[in-house]
């Protein structure tokens, strides 16, 4: 996907984590997780530069050690997006990609999928991804964010709850496994990968935390509640996030079957 527009991918990587301190440096087959993410993001055809944004010297040293590019940022940021905004504020670029630092096997094709609409002149300034939910367990999992979109593919809402709610079948509050039909494309998982126009990202930095964002603990709701649109592109390529040390086993198993 050759382009004259400079696209910077930024990987927020904090050391402090209540569930998994030092997660970016957790070793996977001898390499720190942040290196896996960096290398996957670098494979995206649309990306001109990859930067790790951190607030810890240990992560800076690790990234420098494998030849990557890392920037020290303030430790006071409320979110990864604010950290990214600090990194790109004085850099010449048109598009910024927010790459989750805890998805070591992120498909580079997904990065290209969200950058493409911006290169093609999408009206929205933020692009993200969805993937079809295939099981009842996924739909009910409170760790999985769901997204509902309108007829043009713009996000209507994001939630950890199972949305949309099937009132006729689940009206009594009891949702049975047998009532979930994976062939009906109503239920989608949100994949937390974002591409922004830099101009909008600078504007987002100044938006106050919204009420819905506080309730759901989902930062993207700040964009919707402030009156902006988020375009949601469908993908069939999922990736595994690492929330705790036990998730590293899932990554190792996935790597064992990859060519």
URVENTA-V428072 format. One record per residue. RES is the residue in one small letter. SS is DSSP state (hx for helix, st for strand, lp for the rest). PSI is psi as a letter, one per 30 degrees, with the letter a starting at -180 (* if undefined). D_LAST is the distance of its C-alpha to the last C-alpha in whole Angstrom. Layout:
res=RES ss=SS psi=PSI d_last=D_LAST
res=RES ss=SS psi=PSI d_last=D_LAST
//
This chain:
res=x ss=lp psi=i d_last=24
res=x ss=lp psi=k d_last=27
res=x ss=lp psi=k d_last=30
res=x ss=lp psi=f d_last=33
res=x ss=lp psi=k d_last=33
res=x ss=lp psi=k d_last=31
res=x ss=st psi=j d_last=29
res=x ss=st psi=k d_last=28
res=x ss=st psi=k d_last=26
res=x ss=st psi=k d_last=27
res=x ss=st psi=j d_last=26
res=x ss=st psi=k d_last=28
res=x ss=st psi=j d_last=28
res=x ss=lp psi=k d_last=31
res=x ss=lp psi=e d_last=31
res=x ss=lp psi=k d_last=34
res=x ss=lp psi=k d_last=32
res=x ss=lp psi=e d_last=34
res=x ss=lp psi=f d_last=31
res=x ss=lp psi=i d_last=29
res=x ss=lp psi=k d_last=31
res=x ss=lp psi=g d_last=29
res=x ss=hx psi=e d_last=26
res=x ss=hx psi=f d_last=24
res=x ss=hx psi=g d_last=24
res=x ss=lp psi=k d_last=23
res=x ss=st psi=k d_last=20
res=x ss=st psi=j d_last=17
res=x ss=lp psi=h d_last=15
res=x ss=lp psi=f d_last=18
res=x ss=st psi=k d_last=18
res=x ss=st psi=k d_last=20
res=x ss=hx psi=e d_last=19
res=x ss=hx psi=f d_last=21
res=x ss=hx psi=e d_last=19
res=x ss=hx psi=e d_last=16
res=x ss=hx psi=e d_last=18
res=x ss=hx psi=e d_last=20
res=x ss=hx psi=e d_last=17
res=x ss=hx psi=e d_last=15
res=x ss=hx psi=e d_last=19
res=x ss=hx psi=f d_last=19
res=x ss=lp psi=f d_last=16
res=x ss=lp psi=k d_last=19
res=x ss=lp psi=f d_last=21
res=x ss=lp psi=f d_last=24
res=x ss=lp psi=k d_last=24
res=x ss=lp psi=e d_last=26
res=x ss=st psi=k d_last=26
res=x ss=st psi=k d_last=25
res=x ss=st psi=k d_last=27
res=x ss=st psi=k d_last=27
res=x ss=st psi=j d_last=30
res=x ss=st psi=l d_last=32
res=x ss=lp psi=g d_last=35
res=x ss=lp psi=k d_last=34
res=x ss=hx psi=f d_last=34
res=x ss=hx psi=e d_last=32
res=x ss=hx psi=e d_last=29
res=x ss=hx psi=e d_last=31
res=x ss=hx psi=e d_last=30
res=x ss=hx psi=e d_last=27
res=x ss=hx psi=e d_last=26
res=x ss=hx psi=e d_last=28
res=x ss=hx psi=e d_last=27
res=x ss=lp psi=g d_last=23
res=x ss=lp psi=g d_last=25
res=x ss=lp psi=a d_last=25
res=x ss=lp psi=k d_last=28
res=x ss=st psi=k d_last=29
res=x ss=st psi=k d_last=33
res=x ss=st psi=k d_last=35
res=x ss=lp psi=l d_last=37
res=x ss=lp psi=k d_last=39
res=x ss=lp psi=g d_last=39
res=x ss=lp psi=g d_last=41
res=x ss=lp psi=k d_last=39
res=x ss=lp psi=f d_last=39
res=x ss=lp psi=l d_last=35
res=x ss=hx psi=e d_last=32
res=x ss=hx psi=e d_last=34
res=x ss=hx psi=e d_last=37
res=x ss=hx psi=e d_last=35
res=x ss=hx psi=e d_last=33
res=x ss=hx psi=e d_last=36
res=x ss=hx psi=e d_last=38
res=x ss=hx psi=e d_last=35
res=x ss=hx psi=f d_last=35
res=x ss=lp psi=e d_last=39
res=x ss=lp psi=g d_last=40
res=x ss=lp psi=k d_last=37
res=x ss=lp psi=j d_last=37
res=x ss=lp psi=l d_last=35
res=x ss=lp psi=e d_last=35
res=x ss=st psi=k d_last=32
res=x ss=st psi=k d_last=30
res=x ss=st psi=k d_last=27
res=x ss=st psi=j d_last=27
res=x ss=st psi=k d_last=24
res=x ss=lp psi=k d_last=24
res=x ss=lp psi=f d_last=23
res=x ss=lp psi=g d_last=22
res=x ss=lp psi=i d_last=19
res=x ss=lp psi=f d_last=16
res=x ss=lp psi=g d_last=13
res=x ss=lp psi=k d_last=16
res=x ss=lp psi=k d_last=14
res=x ss=hx psi=f d_last=16
res=x ss=hx psi=e d_last=17
res=x ss=hx psi=e d_last=19
res=x ss=hx psi=e d_last=21
res=x ss=hx psi=e d_last=22
res=x ss=hx psi=e d_last=23
res=x ss=hx psi=f d_last=25
res=x ss=hx psi=e d_last=27
res=x ss=hx psi=e d_last=27
res=x ss=hx psi=e d_last=30
res=x ss=hx psi=e d_last=32
res=x ss=hx psi=f d_last=32
res=x ss=lp psi=g d_last=33
res=x ss=lp psi=g d_last=36
res=x ss=lp psi=k d_last=35
res=x ss=lp psi=e d_last=39
res=x ss=lp psi=l d_last=37
res=x ss=lp psi=f d_last=36
res=x ss=st psi=k d_last=33
res=x ss=st psi=k d_last=30
res=x ss=st psi=a d_last=28
res=x ss=st psi=l d_last=25
res=x ss=st psi=l d_last=25
res=x ss=st psi=k d_last=23
res=x ss=st psi=k d_last=25
res=x ss=lp psi=k d_last=26
res=x ss=lp psi=f d_last=25
res=x ss=lp psi=l d_last=26
res=x ss=hx psi=e d_last=30
res=x ss=hx psi=e d_last=29
res=x ss=hx psi=e d_last=27
res=x ss=hx psi=e d_last=30
res=x ss=hx psi=f d_last=32
res=x ss=lp psi=j d_last=30
res=x ss=lp psi=f d_last=32
res=x ss=lp psi=f d_last=29
res=x ss=lp psi=k d_last=28
res=x ss=lp psi=k d_last=30
res=x ss=st psi=l d_last=31
res=x ss=st psi=k d_last=32
res=x ss=st psi=k d_last=34
res=x ss=st psi=l d_last=35
res=x ss=lp psi=a d_last=38
res=x ss=lp psi=f d_last=38
res=x ss=lp psi=g d_last=37
res=x ss=lp psi=g d_last=34
res=x ss=st psi=k d_last=35
res=x ss=st psi=k d_last=35
res=x ss=st psi=e d_last=38
res=x ss=st psi=l d_last=37
res=x ss=st psi=k d_last=35
res=x ss=st psi=l d_last=35
res=x ss=lp psi=f d_last=34
res=x ss=lp psi=l d_last=36
res=x ss=lp psi=j d_last=35
res=x ss=lp psi=k d_last=36
res=x ss=lp psi=l d_last=37
res=x ss=lp psi=k d_last=39
res=x ss=lp psi=j d_last=40
res=x ss=hx psi=e d_last=44
res=x ss=hx psi=e d_last=45
res=x ss=hx psi=f d_last=43
res=x ss=hx psi=g d_last=42
res=x ss=lp psi=f d_last=46
res=x ss=lp psi=g d_last=47
res=x ss=lp psi=f d_last=44
res=x ss=lp psi=j d_last=42
res=x ss=lp psi=j d_last=39
res=x ss=lp psi=k d_last=38
res=x ss=hx psi=e d_last=34
res=x ss=hx psi=f d_last=36
res=x ss=hx psi=f d_last=37
res=x ss=lp psi=k d_last=33
res=x ss=lp psi=j d_last=32
res=x ss=lp psi=f d_last=29
res=x ss=lp psi=f d_last=29
res=x ss=lp psi=j d_last=32
res=x ss=lp psi=i d_last=31
res=x ss=lp psi=e d_last=33
res=x ss=lp psi=k d_last=31
res=x ss=st psi=k d_last=28
res=x ss=st psi=k d_last=26
res=x ss=st psi=k d_last=27
res=x ss=st psi=k d_last=24
res=x ss=st psi=h d_last=26
res=x ss=st psi=k d_last=25
res=x ss=st psi=k d_last=28
res=x ss=st psi=k d_last=29
res=x ss=st psi=k d_last=32
res=x ss=st psi=k d_last=35
res=x ss=hx psi=e d_last=36
res=x ss=hx psi=e d_last=40
res=x ss=hx psi=e d_last=39
res=x ss=hx psi=e d_last=37
res=x ss=hx psi=e d_last=40
res=x ss=hx psi=e d_last=42
res=x ss=hx psi=e d_last=40
res=x ss=lp psi=f d_last=41
res=x ss=lp psi=f d_last=44
res=x ss=lp psi=k d_last=44
res=x ss=lp psi=l d_last=45
res=x ss=lp psi=k d_last=43
res=x ss=lp psi=l d_last=44
res=x ss=hx psi=e d_last=45
res=x ss=hx psi=e d_last=43
res=x ss=hx psi=e d_last=40
res=x ss=hx psi=e d_last=42
res=x ss=hx psi=e d_last=42
res=x ss=hx psi=f d_last=39
res=x ss=lp psi=h d_last=37
res=x ss=lp psi=j d_last=35
res=x ss=lp psi=e d_last=36
res=x ss=lp psi=f d_last=35
res=x ss=hx psi=f d_last=38
res=x ss=hx psi=e d_last=40
res=x ss=hx psi=e d_last=39
res=x ss=hx psi=e d_last=40
res=x ss=hx psi=f d_last=43
res=x ss=lp psi=g d_last=44
res=x ss=lp psi=g d_last=44
res=x ss=lp psi=l d_last=41
res=x ss=lp psi=k d_last=38
res=x ss=st psi=j d_last=35
res=x ss=st psi=k d_last=33
res=x ss=st psi=j d_last=30
res=x ss=st psi=k d_last=27
res=x ss=st psi=k d_last=25
res=x ss=lp psi=l d_last=21
res=x ss=lp psi=g d_last=19
res=x ss=lp psi=j d_last=16
res=x ss=lp psi=l d_last=17
res=x ss=lp psi=l d_last=16
res=x ss=lp psi=k d_last=17
res=x ss=lp psi=l d_last=20
res=x ss=lp psi=j d_last=21
res=x ss=lp psi=f d_last=25
res=x ss=lp psi=l d_last=26
res=x ss=lp psi=e d_last=24
res=x ss=lp psi=f d_last=23
res=x ss=hx psi=f d_last=21
res=x ss=hx psi=e d_last=19
res=x ss=hx psi=e d_last=18
res=x ss=hx psi=e d_last=16
res=x ss=hx psi=e d_last=14
res=x ss=hx psi=e d_last=13
res=x ss=hx psi=e d_last=12
res=x ss=hx psi=e d_last=10
res=x ss=hx psi=e d_last=8
res=x ss=hx psi=f d_last=8
res=x ss=hx psi=f d_last=6
res=x ss=lp psi=k d_last=4
res=x ss=lp psi=* d_last=0
//
